[in-house]
Amino acid sequence: MQFNEFRQFISTFQEASTEDKIEMYCTSVNLTEEQYMQLLRTFPPGDIRKLEKALY
């Protein structure tokens, strides 16, 4: 994902509910590994298990 597009995406991601963050993370395409890592850094630590379940 291009830099400016990702900046908008991460801004929306940060404001989203946990459920919406999970949906955004699982359905996003064209993100680099670093961009996925940036999303994980902003994900609520207490809800990581929910994300893991959604991914598997």
N, CA, C and O atoms as a GROMACS GRO file, in nm:
protein
  224
    1MET      N    1   0.086  -0.117   0.000
    1MET     CA    2   0.000   0.000   0.000
    1MET      C    3   0.090   0.123   0.000
    1MET      O    4   0.191   0.128   0.071
    2GLN      N    5   0.054   0.221  -0.078
    2GLN     CA    6   0.133   0.342  -0.088
    2GLN      C    7   0.133   0.419   0.045
    2GLN      O    8   0.040   0.405   0.125
    3PHE      N    9   0.236   0.498   0.067
    3PHE     CA   10   0.256   0.567   0.194
    3PHE      C   11   0.136   0.651   0.236
    3PHE      O   12   0.086   0.635   0.348
    4ASN      N   13   0.088   0.739   0.150
    4ASN     CA   14  -0.024   0.827   0.187
    4ASN      C   15  -0.152   0.749   0.211
    4ASN      O   16  -0.229   0.780   0.302
    5GLU      N   17  -0.174   0.647   0.131
    5GLU     CA   18  -0.291   0.561   0.149
    5GLU      C   19  -0.283   0.489   0.283
    5GLU      O   20  -0.383   0.477   0.354
    6PHE      N   21  -0.163   0.441   0.318
    6PHE     CA   22  -0.146   0.371   0.445
    6PHE      C   23  -0.163   0.466   0.563
    6PHE      O   24  -0.219   0.427   0.666
    7ARG      N   25  -0.116   0.589   0.550
    7ARG     CA   26  -0.135   0.686   0.659
    7ARG      C   27  -0.283   0.704   0.690
    7ARG      O   28  -0.321   0.709   0.806
    8GLN      N   29  -0.366   0.715   0.588
    8GLN     CA   30  -0.510   0.728   0.607
    8GLN      C   31  -0.567   0.599   0.667
    8GLN      O   32  -0.650   0.604   0.758
    9PHE      N   33  -0.520   0.486   0.617
    9PHE     CA   34  -0.568   0.357   0.665
    9PHE      C   35  -0.537   0.340   0.813
    9PHE      O   36  -0.624   0.299   0.890
   10ILE      N   37  -0.415   0.370   0.854
   10ILE     CA   38  -0.377   0.350   0.994
   10ILE      C   39  -0.450   0.448   1.085
   10ILE      O   40  -0.480   0.415   1.200
   11SER      N   41  -0.478   0.566   1.035
   11SER     CA   42  -0.556   0.662   1.112
   11SER      C   43  -0.696   0.607   1.139
   11SER      O   44  -0.746   0.615   1.251
   12THR      N   45  -0.758   0.553   1.037
   12THR     CA   46  -0.890   0.491   1.052
   12THR      C   47  -0.882   0.371   1.144
   12THR      O   48  -0.969   0.350   1.229
   13PHE      N   49  -0.777   0.291   1.128
   13PHE     CA   50  -0.756   0.172   1.209
   13PHE      C   51  -0.746   0.208   1.357
   13PHE      O   52  -0.807   0.141   1.441
   14GLN      N   53  -0.672   0.311   1.389
   14GLN     CA   54  -0.653   0.351   1.528
   14GLN      C   55  -0.783   0.395   1.593
   14GLN      O   56  -0.800   0.376   1.714
   15GLU      N   57  -0.874   0.451   1.518
   15GLU     CA   58  -1.001   0.500   1.572
   15GLU      C   59  -1.109   0.392   1.576
   15GLU      O   60  -1.214   0.412   1.638
   16ALA      N   61  -1.086   0.279   1.510
   16ALA     CA   62  -1.186   0.174   1.498
   16ALA      C   63  -1.202   0.095   1.627
   16ALA      O   64  -1.114   0.094   1.712
   17SER      N   65  -1.317   0.030   1.640
   17SER     CA   66  -1.340  -0.062   1.752
   17SER      C   67  -1.251  -0.185   1.733
   17SER      O   68  -1.196  -0.206   1.624
   18THR      N   69  -1.237  -0.264   1.836
   18THR     CA   70  -1.154  -0.384   1.827
   18THR      C   71  -1.206  -0.476   1.717
   18THR      O   72  -1.127  -0.530   1.639
   19GLU      N   73  -1.337  -0.495   1.710
   19GLU     CA   74  -1.394  -0.582   1.608
   19GLU      C   75  -1.364  -0.529   1.468
   19GLU      O   76  -1.332  -0.606   1.377
   20ASP      N   77  -1.375  -0.398   1.450
   20ASP     CA   78  -1.345  -0.339   1.320
   20ASP      C   79  -1.196  -0.348   1.288
   20ASP      O   80  -1.159  -0.368   1.172
   21LYS      N   81  -1.111  -0.334   1.388
   21LYS     CA   82  -0.966  -0.350   1.366
   21LYS      C   83  -0.935  -0.491   1.318
   21LYS      O   84  -0.855  -0.510   1.227
   22ILE      N   85  -0.999  -0.588   1.380
   22ILE     CA   86  -0.978  -0.728   1.340
   22ILE      C   87  -1.021  -0.747   1.195
   22ILE      O   88  -0.948  -0.808   1.116
   23GLU      N   89  -1.137  -0.695   1.160
   23GLU     CA   90  -1.187  -0.706   1.022
   23GLU      C   91  -1.091  -0.637   0.924
   23GLU      O   92  -1.058  -0.693   0.819
   24MET      N   93  -1.046  -0.519   0.958
   24MET     CA   94  -0.954  -0.446   0.871
   24MET      C   95  -0.822  -0.521   0.855
   24MET      O   96  -0.769  -0.530   0.744
   25TYR      N   97  -0.770  -0.573   0.965
   25TYR     CA   98  -0.642  -0.643   0.962
   25TYR      C   99  -0.652  -0.770   0.876
   25TYR      O  100  -0.564  -0.799   0.796
   26CYS      N  101  -0.761  -0.843   0.894
   26CYS     CA  102  -0.776  -0.972   0.825
   26CYS      C  103  -0.810  -0.958   0.676
   26CYS      O  104  -0.781  -1.048   0.598
   27THR      N  105  -0.869  -0.847   0.637
   27THR     CA  106  -0.914  -0.834   0.498
   27THR      C  107  -0.829  -0.738   0.415
   27THR      O  108  -0.855  -0.721   0.296
   28SER      N  109  -0.731  -0.677   0.474
   28SER     CA  110  -0.647  -0.582   0.400
   28SER      C  111  -0.560  -0.655   0.300
   28SER      O  112  -0.510  -0.765   0.325
   29VAL      N  113  -0.542  -0.592   0.185
   29VAL     CA  114  -0.455  -0.649   0.082
   29VAL      C  115  -0.349  -0.547   0.045
   29VAL      O  116  -0.365  -0.427   0.068
   30ASN      N  117  -0.242  -0.596  -0.010
   30ASN     CA  118  -0.132  -0.512  -0.058
   30ASN      C  119  -0.057  -0.438   0.052
   30ASN      O  120   0.004  -0.335   0.027
   31LEU      N  121  -0.061  -0.489   0.174
   31LEU     CA  122   0.019  -0.430   0.281
   31LEU      C  123   0.155  -0.499   0.283
   31LEU      O  124   0.166  -0.618   0.252
   32THR      N  125   0.256  -0.425   0.318
   32THR     CA  126   0.389  -0.484   0.335
   32THR      C  127   0.396  -0.546   0.474
   32THR      O  128   0.311  -0.523   0.559
   33GLU      N  129   0.499  -0.624   0.495
   33GLU     CA  130   0.521  -0.684   0.626
   33GLU      C  131   0.534  -0.574   0.732
   33GLU      O  132   0.479  -0.586   0.842
   34GLU      N  133   0.606  -0.470   0.700
   34GLU     CA  134   0.625  -0.358   0.794
   34GLU      C  135   0.492  -0.290   0.825
   34GLU      O  136   0.468  -0.250   0.939
   35GLN      N  137   0.406  -0.276   0.726
   35GLN     CA  138   0.276  -0.213   0.750
   35GLN      C  139   0.190  -0.300   0.842
   35GLN      O  140   0.122  -0.248   0.930
   36TYR      N  141   0.193  -0.431   0.822
   36TYR     CA  142   0.121  -0.520   0.914
   36TYR      C  143   0.176  -0.507   1.056
   36TYR      O  144   0.100  -0.506   1.153
   37MET      N  145   0.307  -0.496   1.067
   37MET     CA  146   0.369  -0.479   1.198
   37MET      C  147   0.326  -0.348   1.264
   37MET      O  148   0.302  -0.344   1.384
   38GLN      N  149   0.316  -0.242   1.186
   38GLN     CA  150   0.269  -0.114   1.240
   38GLN      C  151   0.127  -0.127   1.293
   38GLN      O  152   0.094  -0.070   1.398
   39LEU      N  153   0.043  -0.199   1.222
   39LEU     CA  154  -0.094  -0.220   1.270
   39LEU      C  155  -0.093  -0.297   1.402
   39LEU      O  156  -0.167  -0.264   1.494
   40LEU      N  157  -0.010  -0.399   1.410
   40LEU     CA  158  -0.002  -0.476   1.534
   40LEU      C  159   0.045  -0.391   1.652
   40LEU      O  160  -0.001  -0.411   1.764
   41ARG      N  161   0.134  -0.298   1.627
   41ARG     CA  162   0.182  -0.211   1.735
   41ARG      C  163   0.072  -0.122   1.791
   41ARG      O  164   0.080  -0.080   1.906
   42THR      N  165  -0.030  -0.094   1.712
   42THR     CA  166  -0.140  -0.009   1.759
   42THR      C  167  -0.258  -0.091   1.807
   42THR      O  168  -0.357  -0.035   1.856
   43PHE      N  169  -0.250  -0.223   1.795
   43PHE     CA  170  -0.360  -0.310   1.837
   43PHE      C  171  -0.361  -0.323   1.989
   43PHE      O  172  -0.254  -0.335   2.049
   44PRO      N  173  -0.479  -0.322   2.051
   44PRO     CA  174  -0.486  -0.334   2.198
   44PRO      C  175  -0.426  -0.467   2.245
   44PRO      O  176  -0.473  -0.574   2.204
   45PRO      N  177  -0.323  -0.464   2.328
   45PRO     CA  178  -0.257  -0.587   2.372
   45PRO      C  179  -0.351  -0.689   2.435
   45PRO      O  180  -0.332  -0.810   2.419
   46GLY      N  181  -0.451  -0.642   2.505
   46GLY     CA  182  -0.545  -0.734   2.571
   46GLY      C  183  -0.636  -0.808   2.475
   46GLY      O  184  -0.704  -0.903   2.514
   47ASP      N  185  -0.638  -0.766   2.350
   47ASP     CA  186  -0.727  -0.828   2.251
   47ASP      C  187  -0.653  -0.906   2.143
   47ASP      O  188  -0.712  -0.945   2.042
   48ILE      N  189  -0.525  -0.930   2.163
   48ILE     CA  190  -0.445  -1.003   2.063
   48ILE      C  191  -0.502  -1.142   2.040
   48ILE      O  192  -0.500  -1.191   1.926
   49ARG      N  193  -0.551  -1.208   2.144
   49ARG     CA  194  -0.607  -1.343   2.128
   49ARG      C  195  -0.725  -1.342   2.031
   49ARG      O  196  -0.740  -1.436   1.952
   50LYS      N  197  -0.808  -1.238   2.036
   50LYS     CA  198  -0.921  -1.227   1.943
   50LYS      C  199  -0.870  -1.219   1.799
   50LYS      O  200  -0.927  -1.281   1.709
   51LEU      N  201  -0.765  -1.144   1.778
   51LEU     CA  202  -0.707  -1.132   1.644
   51LEU      C  203  -0.649  -1.267   1.600
   51LEU      O  204  -0.669  -1.308   1.486
   52GLU      N  205  -0.579  -1.334   1.690
   52GLU     CA  206  -0.522  -1.465   1.657
   52GLU      C  207  -0.631  -1.563   1.615
   52GLU      O  208  -0.615  -1.636   1.517
   53LYS      N  209  -0.742  -1.565   1.689
   53LYS     CA  210  -0.853  -1.655   1.655
   53LYS      C  211  -0.911  -1.622   1.518
   53LYS      O  212  -0.944  -1.712   1.441
   54ALA      N  213  -0.922  -1.494   1.487
   54ALA     CA  214  -0.977  -1.453   1.358
   54ALA      C  215  -0.885  -1.493   1.243
   54ALA      O  216  -0.932  -1.522   1.132
   55LEU      N  217  -0.756  -1.494   1.268
   55LEU     CA  218  -0.660  -1.528   1.163
   55LEU      C  219  -0.654  -1.678   1.136
   55LEU      O  220  -0.613  -1.720   1.028
   56TYR      N  221  -0.693  -1.759   1.234
   56TYR     CA  222  -0.686  -1.904   1.218
   56TYR      C  223  -0.821  -1.962   1.219
   56TYR      O  224  -0.836  -2.083   1.207
   0.00000   0.00000   0.00000
